[in-house]
C-alpha cells in the first residue's frame, strides 16, 4: 500500500509483513528480519499439489491443440471431456473455492460472471465458460454447485469442474498453473485464462489477473469471425 516501506530493504533481505484482505489485498507493516529468521528456500516447505515428480506434459502455447481426452467432472457429478467443447468457443480459467485473496480466484469468477451474459446474448450456447478447480480434495461437485450459485444462475454456458488428482494435475500442467498447498491448508498459485477455438486449439492465453471481460469478448469475436 505504501511503497516507501520498502526503501530500507535490499535484495535478499528476510522480511515480515501483514497482508490486509478486504475488497482488495495489500501488504502493510513491512519490517526486515535477521537473515537466519526464515528458511533460505521457503517454497520447499510447502506441498506441491499439481506438479509431478516426473516430467509432465509440455505446457500449451498459443496455436497448440488441447488434448481432447482431458477428463473432468462437473458440478452435477457428470463426466466431461475437453473434446466435448469441439465446435464451440471455450474460455477456461482455474480457481479454488476457498481462495481468500479477492484479486485472485474471486476476481476470476467475477470476471466470468460479467462475461457470461455478454457472450450468451451474442453467441448463445456456442460460447462456453469453464472454471476448473485445482483443489479436488475439497472442491467436490456439491461444493462447486454452491460456489457457482454465488456467481450465476445459468449453468448452460458456464461449467464448474474438478476431477481426480491425476486429471486435474494434467490440466494445470498443460496450462502452466502451479499450485502448492501450505501448512495453513491454503494454496499458493498463479493464474491462467485460456481461449480455445472450435477446432480445439489455444487461440489466446492470459497470464495473471490484469485482463478485463472486454478483452476476452473481443478475442472471442475474432475467433468466431475466423471460424
VEXMI-659334 format. One line per 4 residues: number of its first residue (from 1); their letters; for each residue x, y, z of N, C-alpha, C, O. Coordinates in steps of 0.02 Angstrom, whole numbers, plus 32768, in hexadecimal, padded with zeros to 4 digits. Each point is the difference from the previous one (the first is absolute). Example, Ala and Ser with C-alpha at 12.3 -4.5 7.8 and 13.67 -1.06 7.14 Angstrom:
<nodes>
1) AS) 8294,7EE4,8186,7FD3,803B,8000,802D,803C,8000,8034,7FFF,8021  7FBA,8036,7FBB,802A,803B,8003,7FD9,8037,8025,8019,8037,8008 $
</nodes>
This chain:
<nodes>
1) XXXX) 8029,7FC3,8000,7FD7,803D,8000,802B,803F,8000,7FEC,8033,7FE3  804E,7FCA,803D,802D,8039,8005,8045,7FEA,7FEA,8023,7FDC,8025  7FF1,8038,7F9F,803F,7FE8,7FE5,803C,8018,8028,8036,7FE2,7FFA  7FC3,8052,802E,8039,8018,8027,8015,7FCD,8035,8038,8003,8019 $
5) XXXX) 7F9C,7FCE,7FF7,8011,7FCD,8032,803A,7FD4,7FE9,8023,7FE3,8029  7FE6,8019,7F95,8035,7FD4,7FE6,8042,8025,7FF8,8032,7FE1,7FEE  7FD0,8060,801E,803D,8028,7FF4,803D,7FE5,8024,8036,7FFE,7FE2  7FC5,7FEC,805E,803C,7FE9,8022,8014,7FB8,7FEF,8032,7FE8,8019 $
9) XXXX) 7FA7,7FF7,7FBD,800D,7FB9,7FF2,8031,7FF8,7FC7,8005,802A,7FD3  8020,7F9E,802F,802E,7FEE,7FCC,7FEB,7FBC,7FE3,7FE1,7FD8,8023  8031,801A,7F9E,7FF2,7FBD,7FE5,801D,7FCA,802B,803B,8004,8014  7F9D,7FC9,7FFB,8018,7FC9,802A,7FF0,8007,8049,800A,7FD1,8026 $
13) XXXX) 7FDC,806A,7FEF,7FED,8009,8046,7FC6,7FD2,8014,7FD3,7FF4,7FD8  802F,7FF4,8064,7FC7,7FDD,801E,7FD1,8035,801C,8017,8030,8020  7FA8,7FC9,7FD4,7FD1,8033,8017,7FC4,7FDF,8021,7FF1,7FC5,7FF5  7FED,8062,8033,7FC0,7FED,801D,7FCE,8035,7FEC,8010,803C,8000 $
17) XXXX) 7FB3,7FAF,7FF0,7FCD,8031,7FED,7FBB,7FE4,8010,7FF8,7FC5,800E  7FD7,8067,7FF0,7FBA,7FED,8008,7FDE,8008,7FBC,800E,8030,7FDC  7FC6,7FA2,8014,7FD8,8004,7FC4,7FB9,8013,8013,7FDD,7FD9,8020  800E,8063,7FCE,7FBD,8018,800F,7FD1,7FED,7FC7,800C,8014,7FC7 $
21) XXXX) 7FC0,7FC7,8049,7FD1,7FE9,7FCD,7FBB,801E,800D,7FE2,7FF4,8034  8007,8033,7F9C,7FBC,801C,8003,7FE3,7FFB,7FBB,7FFD,7FC9,7FE3  7FED,806F,8000,7FEB,8000,7FBB,803B,7FF4,7FD2,7FF7,7FE9,7FC7  8044,8026,8051,803E,7FF0,7FDD,8032,7FE8,8034,7FF2,8001,803B $
25) XXXX) 8049,7FEA,7FAE,8033,7FE8,802E,803E,802C,7FF9,8013,8012,7FC9  800B,8000,806F,803C,8029,7FFE,802E,7FEC,803A,7FE9,7FEA,8035  8057,801F,7FBF,8033,7FF2,8033,800A,803E,802B,8009,8037,7FE6  7FF5,7FBF,805B,800A,8038,802F,8033,7FEA,8034,8010,7FC5,8007 $
29) XXXX) 800A,806C,801E,802B,7FF3,803A,803B,7FD3,7FEF,800A,7FCC,801F  801E,8049,7FB0,803B,7FDA,7FEC,803A,8011,802F,800C,803B,800E  8017,7F93,8008,803D,800C,8027,8033,7FC9,7FF2,7FED,7FC7,7FF5  8054,804A,800A,8034,7FCF,7FF3,8009,7FD1,803B,7FF1,8012,8039 $
33) XXXX) 8026,7FB2,7FBA,800F,7FCE,8032,8049,7FEB,7FFA,801F,800A,7FCC  7FFC,7FD8,8068,8043,7FE4,7FFA,8002,7FCB,7FCA,7FCE,7FDE,7FF4  8069,801B,7FEB,8005,7FD2,7FC7,7FF1,7FB8,8014,7FE9,7FD9,7FD7  8023,8017,8069,7FF6,7FBC,8018,7FB7,7FF2,8014,7FF1,7FC9,8017 $
37) XXXX) 7FE3,8069,7FE1,7FBB,7FF9,801A,7FD4,7FD6,7FD3,7FCE,7FE4,8016  8044,8016,7FAA,7FD7,7FD9,7FD2,802C,7FD0,7FD9,803D,8009,7FFB  7FA4,7FC3,7FEA,8024,7FD0,7FD7,801A,8022,7FC1,7FE0,802D,7FE5  8059,7FBC,8003,801C,801D,7FC3,7FD3,7FF3,7FC4,7FFB,8029,7FD3 $
41) XXXX) 7FE3,7F9D,802C,7FD2,7FF0,7FC9,7FBC,7FEE,801E,7FEF,7FC5,8003  7FEB,806D,8013,7FC1,7FF1,8024,7FCD,7FDA,7FD6,7FD6,7FDD,801C  802D,802B,7FA2,7FCE,7FDD,7FD6,8007,7FB4,8007,7FD0,7FDC,7FF3  806A,800C,8021,8009,7FB8,8006,7FDC,7FE4,803D,7FFB,7FC3,8007 $
45) XXXX) 7FEC,8068,8024,7FDB,7FE8,803B,7FB7,7FF6,7FF2,7FDA,7FEC,802C  8010,8023,7F97,7FBB,7FF6,7FED,7FF8,7FC0,7FD8,8031,7FE6,7FE6  7F93,8002,8015,7FF2,7FC1,7FDE,7FE5,800B,7FBB,7FCB,801F,7FF9  8057,7FCA,7FD2,7FE5,8009,7FBD,7FC2,7FD4,7FF7,8000,7FC5,8014 $
49) XXXX) 7FCC,8056,7FD0,7FC4,7FD8,7FF4,7FF1,7FF9,7FB6,7FD5,7FD8,7FEE  804D,804E,7FE7,7FF2,7FFA,7FB9,8040,7FFC,7FD7,7FFE,800E,7FC4  8039,7FDE,805A,803D,7FF7,7FDA,801B,7FBA,800D,8006,7FEC,803A  800B,7FF1,7F92,8015,7FBA,8006,804A,7FFC,800F,8026,802E,7FF0 $
53) XXXX) 7FEF,7F9B,802F,8047,7FF4,800C,8024,7FEF,7FC0,803C,800C,7FF8  7F9F,7FD7,7FD8,801C,7FF0,7FBF,7FEC,8035,7FCE,7FD5,802A,800E  804B,7FD4,7FB9,7FF2,8032,7FCD,7FB8,7FFA,7FE8,7FEA,7FCA,7FEC  7FF1,806C,8016,7FBA,8000,7FED,7FF7,8014,7FB8,8031,8007,7FDB $
57) XXXX) 7F90,8002,8010,7FF3,8014,7FBB,801B,8046,7FF2,8005,802A,802D  800C,7FE2,7F95,801B,8041,7FED,7FCA,8035,8006,7FC7,7FF5,7FEC  804B,8045,802F,7FD0,8036,8008,7FE9,8019,7FBC,8028,800B,7FD3  7F97,7FFF,8027,7FE2,8016,7FC1,8013,8048,7FF1,8006,802A,802D $
61) XXXX) 8004,7FE4,7F93,800B,8044,7FE8,7FC9,8011,7FCF,7FDB,7FD4,7FE9  801F,806C,8007,7FCD,8014,7FCF,800C,7FDC,7FBE,8038,7FFE,7FE7  7F93,7FE6,7FFE,8004,7FDA,7FC3,8001,7FB5,800B,7FF2,7FDA,7FD2  801D,8010,806B,8002,7FB8,8010,7FB9,7FE4,8006,7FD2,8024,8013 $
65) XXXX) 8027,7F9C,7FDE,7FC0,7FDE,8008,7FFB,7FE4,8046,802E,7FE1,8019  7F99,802B,8007,7FF4,7FE7,8044,7FEB,7FB7,7FFC,7FD4,7FEF,7FD9  804B,7FE5,804F,7FEC,7FB9,7FFE,7FB6,7FF7,800D,7FE6,8015,8034  7FF7,7FCC,7F9D,7FB8,7FF8,8006,7FEC,7FD2,8038,7FC8,8006,801A $
69) XXXX) 8064,7FCC,7FFA,7FEE,7FCF,8032,8009,8016,8048,7FF5,7FD8,802D  801F,8066,7FDE,8005,8019,8044,7FBB,7FFC,8022,7FD1,8020,7FE9  8029,7FB8,804C,7FC0,7FEF,801D,7FF7,8020,8044,802C,7FFB,802B  7F9B,8026,7FE0,7FEF,8021,803E,7FBA,7FEB,8017,7FDF,7FD9,7FDE $
73) XXXX) 800C,8041,805A,7FBD,7FF4,801B,7FE1,8043,8010,801E,8029,8022  7FA5,7FE2,7FC6,7FE1,8042,800A,7FD9,8004,8042,7FFF,7FD0,8027  7FE2,8069,7FE4,7FDD,800D,803F,7FC4,7FD2,800B,7FE5,7FFC,8037  8005,7FE2,7F94,7FC9,7FD1,8006,8018,7FB8,8004,7FD9,7FD1,7FF9 $
77) XXXX) 8068,8026,8014,8020,7FBE,8006,8000,7FDB,7FBE,8004,7FC2,7FFF  7FF7,8062,7FC9,8001,7FE2,7FBE,8046,8005,7FE2,8022,8033,8007  7FF3,7F98,7FD8,8041,8000,7FE0,7FFF,802C,7FC2,7FCE,8001,7FDB  8068,8022,801A,8006,8028,7FC2,8048,7FFC,7FE9,802E,7FF8,8027 $
81) XXXX) 7FDB,8010,7F98,8041,8003,7FE2,8008,8043,7FDB,7FCF,801C,7FE7  806E,7FFC,8016,800B,803E,7FDC,7FEA,7FF9,7FB7,7FEA,8030,7FE1  801C,7F93,8005,7FEA,7FF4,7FBB,7FB6,800B,7FF6,7FE9,800A,7FC8  7FEF,7FF4,806F,7FB8,800C,7FFA,7FF1,8047,7FE8,7FC9,800E,7FE7 $
85) XXXX) 8068,801F,8020,7FF6,8045,7FEB,8013,800D,7FB8,7FFC,8039,7FE8  801B,7F94,7FF4,8011,800A,7FBA,7FC2,8019,7FDA,7FC9,7FE7,8009  8042,804A,7FCD,7FC9,8020,7FDD,7FE6,803E,8024,7FD8,8026,7FE5  803E,7FE4,805A,7FEE,803A,8027,8040,8027,8011,8037,7FE6,7FFE $
89) XXXX) 7FC0,8059,8014,8037,8029,8018,8000,7FFD,804C,7FCD,800D,801F  806C,7FE2,7FFE,8004,7FF3,8048,8032,8030,8020,8038,8008,7FE8  7FB3,8017,804F,802D,8028,802A,8005,7FDC,8043,7FCD,7FF4,8021  806F,7FFA,7FF3,8008,7FDC,803F,8031,8024,802E,802D,8023,7FE9 $
93) XXXX) 7FC8,7FD4,8057,802E,801B,8032,8005,7FCF,8039,7FDD,7FCE,8001  804F,8040,8030,800C,7FD4,8038,7FF3,8025,8041,8012,803A,8008  7FCE,7FA2,8028,7FEE,801E,8040,8006,7FCC,8037,800A,7FC5,7FF2  7FF0,8051,804C,7FEB,7FD2,8036,7FD1,8028,802D,800B,803C,800C $
97) XXXX) 7FC1,7FA4,800C,7FC7,8023,801E,8011,8022,8041,7FDE,8030,8014  8056,7FBA,800F,8012,801D,8041,8033,8038,7FF9,8019,8019,8033  7FF8,7FFB,7F91,8034,8033,7FF6,7FEE,8040,8026,7FCA,801B,7FF5  8062,7FFD,8037,7FEF,803A,802A,8012,8043,7FE2,7FEC,8034,801B $
101) XXXX) 8038,7FCD,7FAD,8017,803F,7FE4,7FCF,801A,7FCC,7FF5,7FDF,7FCD  7FED,805B,803E,7FCC,8018,7FD3,8017,800E,7FB9,7FD8,8000,7FD2  8069,800B,8024,8018,800D,7FBC,801D,7FC2,7FDF,8024,8005,7FCF  7FCD,7FC1,804D,8014,7FC1,7FE0,7FC1,7FDA,7FEA,7FDD,8017,7FD3 $
105) XXXX) 8014,7FAF,804A,7FC8,7FD8,7FE9,7FBD,8025,8001,7FDA,7FFC,7FD0  8015,8028,8067,7FC1,8025,7FFE,7FFC,8032,7FC6,7FCA,800A,7FE4  806E,8014,800B,7FFF,802F,7FC8,7FF4,7FDB,7FBE,7FDA,8017,7FD6  8046,7FAE,8022,7FF4,7FDA,7FC3,7FB6,7FEE,7FF9,7FE4,8004,7FC9 $
109) XXXX) 7FFC,7FE9,806E,7FBA,7FEE,7FFD,7FD4,803E,7FF3,7FCE,7FFB,7FDD  8044,803E,8040,7FDA,803D,7FF2,8007,8015,7FB7,7FD1,8017,7FE1  806C,7FE0,8004,800A,8011,7FBA,7FD6,7FD2,7FD3,7FE2,8018,7FCF  801C,7FA9,8041,7FD7,7FD1,7FD9,7FB6,8011,8007,7FDA,7FFA,7FD0 $
113) XXXX) 8011,801A,806D,7FBB,8013,800B,7FEC,803B,7FD5,7FC7,8004,7FE8  8067,802B,800E,7FF3,803A,7FD5,8001,7FEC,7FB7,7FDB,801C,7FD7  8050,7FB4,8018,8008,7FEB,7FBA,7FC7,7FD5,7FE8,7FEC,8004,7FC6  7FF9,7FD2,8066,7FCF,7FCE,7FEA,7FC4,801E,7FDC,7FF0,7FE9,7FC9 $
117) XXXX) 7FED,8049,8053,7FC5,8019,7FDD,8012,8022,7FBE,7FD8,7FFF,7FD1  8062,801E,802A,8015,801F,7FC1,8009,7FCC,7FCA,7FE8,8009,7FC7  8039,7FC0,8049,800B,7FCB,7FCF,7FBF,7FDD,7FF0,7FF3,7FF0,7FC6  7FE4,8003,806D,7FC1,7FDB,7FF4,7FD2,8028,7FD3,7FDF,7FE3,7FD5 $
121) XXXX) 801E,805F,8035,7FD4,8029,7FD7,8014,7FFF,7FB7,7FD6,8001,7FD3  806C,7FFD,8021,8018,8005,7FBB,8008,7FBC,7FDF,7FF3,7FF9,7FC4  8021,7FD3,8063,8011,7FC0,7FE1,7FD7,7FC6,8019,8007,7FC8,7FE7  7FCD,8043,804A,7FD8,7FC9,801B,802D,7FCC,8020,802F,8012,8024 $
125) XXXX) 7FC3,7FAF,7FCF,8027,7FCA,801E,803F,7FEF,7FD8,8023,7FD1,8011  7FEB,8055,7FBB,803C,7FF4,7FD8,803F,801A,8023,8037,7FED,7FED  7FC1,803E,8045,8039,8018,8027,7FF7,7FE7,8048,7FCD,800E,801F  8064,7FCF,7FFA,7FFB,7FE0,8041,8037,8017,802F,8037,8012,7FEB $
129) XXXX) 7FBA,7FEE,8056,8030,8010,8034,800B,7FC1,802A,7FD2,7FD9,800C  806D,801D,800B,8010,7FC6,8029,8031,8016,8037,8036,8019,7FF1  7FB6,7FDE,804D,802A,800E,803A,8016,7FBD,801E,7FD6,7FD8,8016  806B,801C,7FEB,801C,7FC0,8017,8020,800A,8045,802D,802A,8007 $
133) XXXX) 7FBD,7FB0,802A,801E,8004,8043,803D,7FD2,8003,7FFE,7FC6,7FEB  8039,8055,8031,803C,7FD7,800B,8004,7FE9,8049,8036,7FF1,8018  7F90,800D,800A,7FFD,7FE8,8045,7FCC,7FC8,8003,7FCD,8007,8022  803F,7FC1,7FBB,7FCC,7FCC,7FFC,7FEE,7FE0,8042,7FC8,7FE6,8008 $
137) XXXX) 8066,801A,8029,7FF1,7FE1,8040,7FC8,8024,8024,7FD9,7FE1,8024  8024,8061,7FD4,7FCC,8027,8022,7FC7,8013,7FD1,7FC5,7FFC,8012  804C,8017,7FB2,7FCE,801A,7FD0,7FDC,7FC7,7FDD,800C,7FF2,7FC5  7FC9,7FED,805F,7FD6,7FCB,7FE5,7FCA,8020,7FD3,7FF6,803C,8003 $
141) XXXX) 7FE8,7F9B,7FD5,7FC9,801C,7FD8,7FCD,8028,802A,7FE8,8034,7FE9  8007,7FB4,8053,7FD1,8024,802A,801C,8045,8013,7FDC,8032,7FFE  8063,7FD0,8015,801F,8040,8012,8001,802F,7FC4,7FF3,803B,8006  801B,7FA9,7FBF,8001,8029,7FC4,7FBA,801A,7FEF,7FFA,8039,7FE8 $
145) XXXX) 7FD2,7F9F,8024,7FBC,8019,7FF4,7FF0,803B,802D,7FE4,8032,7FEA  802F,7FC8,8055,7FF3,8037,802F,8029,803E,7FEC,7FE7,8038,8004  8056,7FBD,7FE8,802A,8038,7FEB,7FE4,8021,7FC1,7FFE,803D,7FFB  7FEC,7F9A,7FD6,7FE5,801A,7FC2,7FC4,802D,800C,7FF6,8032,7FDD $
149) XXXX) 7FE1,7FBC,8054,7FC2,8026,800D,800E,8047,8016,7FD4,802B,7FFD  8069,7FE3,801A,8012,8044,8015,800E,802D,7FC4,8000,803D,8006  800C,7FA4,7FC0,8015,8027,7FC6,7FD1,7FFC,7FC4,8000,802D,7FD6  7FD8,7F9E,8025,7FD6,7FF9,7FC6,7FC4,7FD4,800F,8002,7FD5,802C $
153) XXXX) 7FC8,8036,7FAF,7FC7,7FD3,8004,7FF6,7FDD,7FBC,7FCC,7FE2,7FF4  8066,8023,7FE1,7FFD,7FE0,7FBF,803D,7FD3,7FF7,8038,8017,7FF3  7FBC,7FA8,8013,8037,7FD1,7FF8,7FFF,7FDF,7FBB,8022,7FCE,7FF5  7FB6,804F,7FDD,8001,7FE6,7FBC,803C,8018,7FD9,8015,7FE0,7FCF $
157) XXXX) 8008,8059,8045,803A,801A,7FDD,803C,800B,802E,8033,801B,7FEB  7FC8,7FD0,8054,8038,8006,802E,8001,7FC2,802C,7FD2,7FF3,8026  8064,7FE7,7FD4,8008,7FC2,8024,8038,8006,8034,8033,8020,7FF3  7FC2,7FC3,8047,8032,7FFD,8035,8015,7FB7,8006,7FD6,7FD4,8006 $
161) XXXX) 806B,801F,7FF8,8017,7FBB,7FFB,803B,7FF3,802D,8026,802D,8013  7FE2,7F94,7FFF,803A,7FE6,8023,8010,7FBD,7FE1,7FF0,7FF5,7FC6  802D,7FDE,805E,8010,7FBE,7FE5,802D,7FDB,8030,8010,8019,8036  8005,7FAB,7FB5,8030,7FDE,802B,8043,8025,7FFB,800C,8026,7FD1 $
165) XXXX) 801F,7FCE,8061,803D,8028,8006,802D,7FF9,7FC2,8023,8030,7FEE  7FDC,7F96,7FF2,8029,7FF7,7FC5,7FEA,802D,7FC7,8029,801F,7FDF  7F96,7FE4,8015,7FE6,8029,7FC9,8006,804A,8010,800E,8028,7FD3  7FE6,7FEB,806B,8008,8046,8014,8048,8015,7FF8,800F,8037,7FE7 $
169) XXXX) 801F,7F9E,802E,8048,800F,7FF8,8011,8008,7FB7,8026,802C,7FEE  7FBF,7FA9,7FE9,800E,8004,7FB8,7FE7,8042,7FE4,8023,8020,7FD8  7FA1,7FF5,803D,7FE4,803F,7FE7,802B,803B,8015,800F,802C,7FD8  8005,7FD6,8068,8028,8039,8017,8044,8002,7FDE,8018,8036,7FEF $
173) XXXX) 8006,7F91,8007,8041,7FFF,7FDE,7FFA,8017,7FB8,802B,8025,7FE8  7FA1,7FC5,7FF6,7FF6,8014,7FBB,7FFA,804B,7FF9,8019,801D,7FCF  7FC6,8003,8061,7FF3,8048,7FFA,802F,802A,802B,7FF6,803C,8008  803E,7FA5,8013,8033,8026,8024,7FEA,801B,8043,8017,8035,8015 $
177) XXXX) 7FBC,7FA7,800D,7FE9,8015,8042,8027,7FD9,8035,8001,7FC2,7FFE  801F,8061,802F,8025,7FE2,8037,7FDB,800D,8041,7FF1,803A,8010  8000,7F92,8015,7FDB,8007,8040,8022,7FD7,8035,8011,7FC6,7FF5  7FFA,8059,8045,8021,7FDD,8038,7FD9,800C,803F,7FED,8038,8010 $
181) XXXX) 8006,7F92,8015,7FDA,8005,803F,8030,8011,8039,8034,7FE1,8007  7FB9,8050,8021,802A,8016,8037,7FED,7FDB,8040,7FD0,7FDA,8002  8058,8031,8032,7FF2,7FE1,8040,7FBE,8018,801E,7FE3,7FDD,8029  8006,805D,7FC2,7FC1,801C,8018,7FC5,7FE8,7FD7,7FC8,8019,8008 $
185) XXXX) 8043,7FB6,7FCA,7FCD,7FE3,7FD6,7FE4,8033,7FCE,7FC7,7FF9,7FE9  8061,8039,8007,7FEF,802C,7FC8,802A,7FEB,7FC4,802E,7FD8,8007  7FC3,8044,7FC0,8023,7FED,7FC3,801E,803F,7FE1,7FDC,802F,7FF0  8065,7FD0,8007,8020,8037,7FDB,8001,7FEB,7FB6,8011,7FC7,7FEF $
189) XXXX) 7FDD,8067,7FE6,7FF9,7FEE,7FB9,8005,803D,7FD4,7FFC,8039,8016  800E,7FBA,7FAA,7FFD,8034,7FCE,7FBD,7FFA,7FDB,7FD6,7FD7,8011  8021,8053,7FBD,7FC0,8003,7FDD,800B,7FFA,7FB4,802F,801D,7FE5  7FA7,7FBC,7FFB,8000,7FFB,7FB7,7FB8,7FFC,7FE8,7FD8,7FDA,801B $
193) XXXX) 8019,804C,7FB2,7FBF,7FFD,7FDE,800F,7FF3,7FB6,802D,801F,7FE3  7FAD,7FB4,7FFE,800E,7FED,7FBB,7FC2,8003,7FD5,7FC9,7FF2,8018  8041,801F,7FAA,7FCB,8000,7FCD,8010,7FC8,7FCF,8035,7FFF,7FE1  7F9C,7FD2,8018,8009,7FC7,7FD4,7FCD,8005,7FC7,7FC4,8007,800D $
197) XXXX) 8053,7FF4,7FB7,7FD4,8006,7FC6,7FD7,7FC1,7FF3,800D,7FCD,8020  7FC2,8037,7FB3,7FD5,7FC6,7FF2,8025,7FC3,7FE7,7FE9,7FC8,8007  8052,8044,7FDB,8028,7FC8,7FE7,802B,7FE0,8036,8022,7FCF,7FF3  7FDD,804E,804A,8024,7FE3,8038,8046,801A,800A,8027,7FE2,8025 $
201) XXXX) 7FEA,8055,7FBB,8042,801E,8009,7FFE,803D,802E,7FCF,8024,8002  8068,7FE5,8024,8006,803A,802B,8007,803E,7FD4,8030,8005,7FD9  7FA2,8029,802C,8003,803D,7FD8,801F,803A,8026,8020,802C,7FE3  7FD7,7FD4,8060,801B,8038,8028,800B,7FE8,8047,7FD9,7FD8,801A $
205) XXXX) 805C,8040,8006,800E,7FF2,8045,8009,8042,8025,8024,802D,7FE9  7FBC,7FD9,8051,8009,8039,802C,8020,7FE7,8040,7FE2,7FD7,8024  805A,8041,7FEB,8021,7FEE,803E,7FF2,8036,8034,8007,803B,7FF1  7FE7,7FB1,804B,7FF3,8031,8034,7FB7,8017,8000,7FD4,7FDF,7FE5 $
209) XXXX) 8021,805B,803B,7FBB,8017,800B,7FF2,8044,7FE2,7FCE,8020,8012  805E,7FF7,7FC1,7FF7,8044,7FE6,7FDB,8003,7FBE,800B,802D,7FD7  7FC9,7FA1,801D,7FD5,8003,7FC5,7FBA,8016,8015,7FEC,7FF8,803A  7FEF,8022,7F97,7FBC,8017,800D,7FCF,7FD8,7FD4,8015,7FE5,7FCC $
213) XXXX) 7FAC,8015,8048,7FCF,7FDD,7FD6,7FFF,8019,7FB8,7FF7,7FD8,7FD2  8013,8069,8024,8000,801B,7FBC,8038,7FE2,7FD7,7FF8,7FF6,7FC3  8043,7FFD,805C,8037,7FE2,7FDC,7FED,7FBB,7FE6,800F,7FEF,7FC6  7FD1,7FE9,8064,7FED,7FBD,7FEC,7FC8,8003,7FCB,8001,7FDB,7FD0 $
217) XXXX) 7FD0,8052,803A,7FC9,8006,7FD1,801A,8010,7FBA,7FE9,7FE4,7FCE  8047,8049,802E,801D,8012,7FBF,8026,7FC5,7FE1,7FFC,7FF5,7FC4  8028,7FE6,8066,8024,7FC6,7FE7,7FD0,7FCA,7FE7,800D,7FE0,7FCD  7FBC,8015,8058,7FCE,7FD0,7FEA,7FE2,8015,7FBE,7FF6,7FD6,7FD4 $
221) XXXX) 7FFC,806A,8023,7FE4,8019,7FC2,802E,7FF2,7FC5,7FE9,7FEF,7FCA  8059,8018,8041,802F,7FF2,7FCB,8001,7FB6,7FEE,8004,7FED,7FC6  7FF7,7FE9,806E,8000,7FB8,7FF4,7FC2,7FEB,7FDB,8004,7FDA,7FCF  7FC2,803E,8046,7FC2,7FED,7FE0,7FFF,801B,7FB8,7FE9,7FDE,7FD2 $
225) XXX) 8031,805E,8026,8001,801D,7FBC,802E,7FDC,7FD0,7FF6,8003,7FC3  803C,7FDA,8058,802F,7FDD,7FD4,7FEE,7FB7,7FF6,8020,7FDD,7FD9  7FAC,800C,804B,7FED,7FB9,7FFC,7FD5,7FF3,7FC3,7FEB,7FC8,7FF4 $
</nodes>
